[in-house]
Amino acid sequence: MTEVLLLDEHFSAEIARAVRERGYSCQCVNEEDDLRGRPDEQIAAVAVE
């Protein structure tokens, strides 16, 4: 299983890209149209899937 850091929408997509450039798996809510604007509880549920 690969762990992925999921950044909340308060973080920019540029931060996620910089993290990925350093070799880490990282996803940003702002890069995912279906996640943007969702309540924190829903984001947390996606993060633990």
C-alpha positions in Angstrom: 0.0 0.0 0.0 1.3 3.4 -1.0 0.7 6.3 1.4 -0.4 9.6 -0.2 -0.3 12.9 1.6 -3.6 14.7 0.9 -3.4 18.5 1.3 -6.5 20.4 2.3 -7.7 23.2 0.0 -6.0 25.8 2.2 -2.7 24.6 0.6 -2.0 25.6 -3.0 -1.4 23.1 -5.8 2.1 24.5 -6.1 2.9 23.1 -2.7 1.7 19.7 -3.7 3.8 19.8 -6.9 6.9 20.8 -4.9 6.3 17.9 -2.5 6.0 15.5 -5.5 9.2 16.9 -7.0 10.9 15.8 -3.8 9.8 12.2 -4.4 6.7 12.0 -2.2 3.2 11.0 -3.2 1.0 14.0 -2.6 -2.4 15.1 -3.8 -4.1 18.5 -3.2 -7.8 19.0 -2.8 -7.4 22.0 -5.2 -6.3 19.7 -7.9 -9.4 17.5 -7.7 -12.6 19.1 -8.9 -14.8 16.5 -7.1 -13.1 17.4 -3.7 -12.9 21.1 -3.9 -15.4 22.8 -1.6 -16.4 19.7 0.3 -16.7 19.8 4.1 -13.7 18.6 6.2 -15.5 15.5 7.2 -15.9 14.4 3.6 -12.2 15.2 2.8 -11.2 13.2 5.9 -13.3 10.2 4.7 -11.6 10.3 1.3 -8.1 10.6 2.9 -8.6 7.3 4.8 -9.9 5.3 1.9 
